[in-house]
């Protein structure tokens, strides 16, 4: 017989597991936006097709300043450039996040380790409650080529 509390907790537990899997996928296939001036400059440099001239025009600085930031000779940009770097990086970053499902579909998957809690309520059991880890980790497989990615047309 199923207890009403167990019936209500089961969808909540499934929701927690699904949320954890989504977080793990994001962590594996997406990364946070660059924070340092050098990292932001390097990211924008690759988006500008490795053109210091194009990036300098976009940021409103000299090509030599771009080269110095990339070489880590300059570390702390002035306030105007710092603001521009953050704005430009944030405007480009959603495109990087949008590519994550494609990378996930073509990768070898990700490892998931599960810890389970088992409760035994049958009378005469030697274990009333116990916890353990699952034997081998579960390897999530990428979608097959015949399946469309969620949110994308086939």
DRENRO-141462 format. One record per residue (C-alpha): x, y, z. Coordinates in Angstrom, 3 decimals. Example, Ala and Ser with C-alpha at 12.3 -4.5 7.8 and 13.67 -1.06 7.14 Angstrom:
DRENRO-141462
[[12.300 -4.500 7.800]]
[[13.670 -1.060 7.140]]
This chain:
DRENRO-141462
[[0.000 0.000 0.000]]
[[1.372 3.420 -0.961]]
[[1.327 6.085 1.705]]
[[-0.040 9.488 0.557]]
[[3.167 11.204 1.786]]
[[5.256 8.863 -0.371]]
[[3.082 9.610 -3.402]]
[[3.598 13.352 -2.934]]
[[7.336 13.078 -2.266]]
[[8.033 10.931 -5.311]]
[[7.402 13.718 -7.903]]
[[9.396 16.148 -5.738]]
[[12.304 13.725 -5.580]]
[[12.141 13.148 -9.327]]
[[12.143 16.914 -9.800]]
[[15.267 17.242 -7.662]]
[[17.015 14.505 -9.629]]
[[16.082 16.107 -12.955]]
[[17.245 19.530 -11.705]]
[[20.550 18.000 -10.626]]
[[21.004 16.395 -14.055]]
[[20.278 19.717 -15.792]]
[[22.831 21.477 -13.553]]
[[25.405 18.760 -14.275]]
[[24.803 19.102 -18.016]]
[[25.194 22.889 -17.848]]
[[28.360 22.557 -15.814]]
[[29.852 20.088 -18.259]]
[[28.861 21.656 -21.557]]
[[28.728 25.373 -20.766]]
[[31.089 27.538 -18.858]]
[[30.633 30.885 -17.162]]
[[31.375 34.066 -19.092]]
[[34.966 35.323 -18.775]]
[[35.555 37.701 -15.860]]
[[39.111 39.048 -16.183]]
[[40.044 41.713 -18.730]]
[[42.501 39.349 -20.415]]
[[39.943 36.529 -20.685]]
[[37.244 38.894 -21.973]]
[[39.677 40.359 -24.493]]
[[40.749 36.877 -25.640]]
[[37.114 35.796 -26.032]]
[[36.198 38.898 -28.026]]
[[39.395 38.501 -30.072]]
[[38.297 35.033 -31.198]]
[[34.802 36.356 -31.968]]
[[36.406 39.124 -34.079]]
[[38.083 36.396 -36.156]]
[[41.480 37.092 -34.561]]
[[41.646 40.645 -35.859]]
[[43.146 43.125 -33.411]]
[[42.116 45.984 -35.683]]
[[38.446 44.936 -35.762]]
[[38.401 44.380 -32.001]]
[[40.110 47.717 -31.315]]
[[37.497 49.537 -33.430]]
[[34.688 47.667 -31.664]]
[[36.047 48.602 -28.210]]
[[37.195 52.108 -29.094]]
[[40.854 51.550 -28.180]]
[[44.116 51.286 -30.124]]
[[45.281 48.023 -31.667]]
[[48.368 48.237 -29.438]]
[[46.141 48.310 -26.325]]
[[44.365 45.143 -27.522]]
[[47.737 43.454 -28.083]]
[[48.930 44.453 -24.605]]
[[45.807 43.055 -22.911]]
[[46.153 39.805 -24.866]]
[[49.828 39.564 -23.853]]
[[48.819 40.285 -20.224]]
[[51.001 43.406 -20.147]]
[[47.968 45.489 -19.165]]
[[45.727 44.030 -16.493]]
[[43.278 46.665 -15.226]]
[[41.321 48.538 -17.877]]
[[40.017 52.028 -17.343]]
[[36.380 52.307 -16.291]]
[[35.040 53.024 -19.809]]
[[36.899 50.070 -21.346]]
[[35.942 47.792 -18.435]]
[[32.256 48.630 -18.999]]
[[32.585 48.089 -22.751]]
[[34.337 44.728 -22.251]]
[[31.574 43.488 -19.938]]
[[28.794 44.664 -22.291]]
[[30.410 43.171 -25.385]]
[[31.191 39.872 -23.666]]
[[27.656 39.558 -22.303]]
[[26.163 40.350 -25.719]]
[[28.207 37.553 -27.338]]
[[27.886 34.963 -24.559]]
[[24.284 33.786 -25.242]]
[[25.493 32.495 -28.613]]
[[28.069 30.352 -26.810]]
[[25.372 28.980 -24.491]]
[[23.142 28.201 -27.480]]
[[25.883 25.982 -28.914]]
[[26.018 23.845 -25.762]]
[[23.242 21.384 -26.768]]
[[25.025 20.745 -30.062]]
[[28.292 20.032 -28.231]]
[[26.420 17.758 -25.831]]
[[24.896 15.784 -28.700]]
[[28.259 15.138 -30.335]]
[[30.296 14.394 -27.213]]
[[30.825 11.064 -25.517]]
[[28.317 11.860 -22.759]]
[[28.910 12.584 -19.087]]
[[29.443 10.510 -15.961]]
[[26.772 10.585 -13.269]]
[[27.387 9.126 -9.810]]
[[24.257 8.390 -7.792]]
[[23.877 8.095 -4.032]]
[[20.673 6.411 -2.946]]
[[18.893 6.136 0.384]]
[[16.912 2.951 0.945]]
[[14.345 2.433 3.673]]
[[13.269 -1.027 4.678]]
[[10.020 -1.216 6.591]]
[[9.317 -4.950 6.455]]
[[9.271 -6.516 9.908]]
[[12.153 -8.798 10.715]]
[[14.574 -6.972 8.406]]
[[18.128 -6.599 9.596]]
[[18.341 -3.101 8.078]]
[[15.726 -0.577 9.128]]
[[17.340 2.203 7.126]]
[[20.574 2.443 5.238]]
[[22.284 4.366 2.534]]
[[24.708 3.277 -0.121]]
[[26.183 4.198 -3.425]]
[[25.157 2.711 -6.714]]
[[27.572 0.143 -8.142]]
[[29.107 1.555 -11.323]]
[[28.379 5.131 -12.386]]
[[25.738 5.615 -15.063]]
[[27.049 7.015 -18.351]]
[[24.558 9.339 -20.027]]
[[24.622 8.801 -23.775]]
[[24.204 11.649 -26.266]]
[[21.061 11.619 -28.411]]
[[21.270 9.476 -31.508]]
[[21.414 11.200 -34.860]]
[[17.767 10.300 -35.525]]
[[16.458 12.238 -32.515]]
[[16.132 16.007 -32.543]]
[[17.603 18.018 -29.710]]
[[15.039 19.499 -27.295]]
[[13.741 22.816 -28.593]]
[[15.080 22.238 -32.113]]
[[13.409 21.077 -35.275]]
[[14.456 17.676 -36.663]]
